[in-house]
Amino acid sequence: MALPRPTVVLSVAAHDPLGGAGLAADLTTFAALGVHGTVAVTAVTAQTLSTVSRALPMEAAFVAAQIAAVIGEFEVAGVKTGMVREAESVALIAELIDDGQLPAPVVDPVLVDGRGIQFAPADVEAAYRTLLIPRARVLTPNIAEASLLTGRTLDSVEAIEAAAVDLAALGAEWVVVTAGSLTDDATDIAVDRSGNAHRLGGERLDTPHVRGSGCTFAAATTALLARGVAPLDAFAQAKAFVHSQLVRGQCWDLAEGLAGPVAHWQPAGG
């Protein structure tokens, strides 16, 4: 008997050789949440747990060819974008959305590194603001990215809510600022296009192994929305999924005492 056709999602993002973030995090998250993941590589990086030493962007024509290969074979129900290092590639994604070839994406605006240092060129940041964020189904910045995009100092839940409202005004259907590190109950902030704010509470976990948690949240949100879960429920379930993976990796030691990636492994048998 034939199996039912799986839901297909696409990640347009960069390669992390350490397997903790980017495409590796996206694919493992997609698999864990029961969808088939496909990819378009935007950049290949050489990085350690502390720094990105080199990033080689893919030319926009090659990104376009990869996306064309996916949408030529499959019906894509959801798209997540991660690191896109070329403004031309950002414009390409926006054009494909406008043409109806890609659905409105979950946009993880990878514009700063884990230390809060901006690495995206000014033209890429501008392209995000004017081309990609207005077409996003969900925008999922962390505190540093939301601060960069709004110019606000984000040192309270109220300030984060105000920043999320500003970002939603750029046109995204939803903005979810993953701000859990700021509060005792790991509160994230979700704001819809009309400016209605929702606080997503959780359980704070003391662990250094959080590399790739933002990618994982955005990928989980993409998978759940593609499966038909309503947005606020998808955000809550994605948040719970990230927490479960953080718990799995809380005590592991991949790098001899260094802060490592969020765990992406699943228990044997499911």
N, C-alpha and C positions, 0 to 999 in steps of 0.2 A: 504494500500500500504506500502510495506516495505521501511524503511528509508535506505539511502545509508550507506555503512559500514564506520565507522569513522576511521580517522587516529589514530594509537596507538603509544604512546611514553612511554618511561620508564625512571624514575628517580632512580638512585642508589645513595642514600644520607642518611643523618642523620635526626633524629626527633628533632624538636625544640618545646618544650612544650608551648612556648609563641605564636606559630603560625605565626611568622614573617619571618622566614628563613627556609632553608632546605626543607624537603618534603612538608610542608604546603604551602610554597611560590610556589613551583614547581606545585603542583596540582591545586592551584587556578589560576595560570598563564596559565597552559595547558587548563583548562576549559574556561577561558576568550578568548583564541585564537582558540577555536574550535577543539581541539584534545582530545582524551581520554587518561588520564594519568594513568599509573601503577607505582608501586614502588617496590624497594628492599631496605630494611632498613639496613644501614651499622653500625649505632650506635644509641643508645638512650641517650639523654643528659638531664641534669638538669642544667638550666641556667637562669640567670636574664638578664635584659637589659644591665648590666655592666660587667658580667663575666660568664664563664662556670665553674660551681662548680664540675661537674662530667660528664664523658662520658663513657658509657659502650659499647665497640665495639662488634659487632656481629662476631662470628667466620666465617671464610671464607666458610666453608661447608654450613652454614645456609644462607649466602648471595647467594651462588650458588643455593641452593634449591629454594629460592625466585625467582631468575632470571629464573630458569628452569620452574617454574610454569607459569610465564608470557609468555615466548617464546613458551611454549608447547600449549598454548591456542590461542595466538594472533600473527599476523605478526607485528613486531615492526619496525616502520619506522624511529624512532629517539631515541637516548639515551643521557641523560645528567647525568654526574657524579658530585657529590658534595663532602661532607666530607667523605673520606674513611680513616679509622684510622689504618688499618692493611695492611702491605706490601703484605701479602698473598692474600688479597682481590684485591689489585691493580693488582697483577699478574694474578688472576682469570679473571678479566675483560679483560686484554690484550689477554689472551688465547682464550676467547670467541669471541673477535674481529677477531683474526687470523683464527679461525675455521669457520668464517662466520655466527656465531649464533647471533652476535650483530653487528649493523652498527657502523662505526666510530663515536665516541661520541663527544658531546660538553663537554669539561672538564673545570669545575670551580674548580681551585686548592685551596681548602680550607685548607691552611697550616698555616695561621696566624689569630689571632683574630682581632676584630675591633680596638684594640689599637696598632696593628702592632707587637704583641708578638707571636713568633713562638710556636705552640703547637704540631705540627706533629713531631713524632720521626724521627731521621736521616734516618732510613731505609725506611720509607714511602716517604720522600722527594726524596730519591734516586730512589725508584720504580716509582714515577711520572716521573722523568727525563728520565729514561731508558726504561720504559715499556708503560706508558700511554700517555705522551705528544707526542711521535713519532707516535702514532696511532690515535691521535685526529683529528677530522674534524675541530674543532675550540677549541682554548684554550682561556679562558676569565679571566685572572688574573686582580685584582685591582693593584694599585700602590705598595702597600706593598708586595703583592705576587710576582709581577714582579721583584721588587728589591731583594727579597729573592732568587728567582730562577736564577737571573743573577749576583748578587753581585754588582749591580750598584746603585749609588745614583740617584734617579729619581726626579729631581727638575725643569725640563723644558720639553716642548713638544719634543724637539730634543733628550734629553736623553731617553725619553720614546720610541720614534721611534727606537733608537739604541737598546734598550732592547728588543723591540718587534721583531726586526730583529734577534737578538741572539736567542730568544725563537723559532722563526720559523725555525731556522737552526737545532733545535732538531728534526724536522720532522713533526710538526703539519701542516695541510693544510692551516689554518688561525690562526692568533693570534690577539685578540682584547683586548687591555689594556683599562679597564674602568677607565679613568684618568680624568673624567669631573670635579672633585673637584679641580683640579689644575688650571683651566683656566676660564676666564670670560665667554666664550661661551660654557662651558661644553664639550670641545673637547675630544673625545676618539680616539684611534689610532688602525687602522686595518692594518695588514701586511700579505701578502700571503707568500707561501712557497718559492717563488722566491725572496722575499725581497722587493716587491713593497709596498709602504706605502700609506695609505689613511687616511685623517683626517675627522672624523665624528663630525661635529659641532652640536650644539643644543642650547637650551635656558636654561640658568642657573637659578635654583630655590633656594631661600633661605628657607630651611626647615631643622630641625634637625631629622625629621622622615624618616630616610633612611635605617634603619636596614633591611637586606634582599634584598636590591636593586640589589646587585651582583647576588644573586640566581635568582632573577626575570628576570634580563637581560639574563642570561644563559638559563633559562627555556623558555623564549620567543623566543630566537634564535633557540633553539631545536624544538619548535613547528612550527615555520615558515619554517625552512629548511625541516622538515618532510612533510610539505604541498607543497613543491616544489618551494619555493621562493629562488631566487638566493642569494648567500651569502651576497654581499654588501647591497642588498635591505633588506635582513633579519636583518642585523645588524642595519640598519637605522630604520626599523619598530620596532625592539625590543627596541631600544633606545627611540623611541617616546612612546612606550607602558609604559616603566618605568616612563617617564616624566609624562604621564597622571595619573599614580597611585600616584606619588609624589604630584601632584596637588590635588588629592582627599584627601590625608591625611595631607596636609600642615597645616591645622588649628585644627586637631583633638587632643585630649588629653587623650590617653588611660591610661597613668600612672602618672597622677597628676603632670604634668610639666616636666617629664623626656623625653629624646629623645626616640622615639618609632619606630615601624616598618613602612615600606612603606605600604600604604593601598593596600589591595587586594580585597576589595569589589567592586562590579559592581552595576551600577544603576538598580533599579527594572525594569524588563522587558527587560534587555539586556545590 
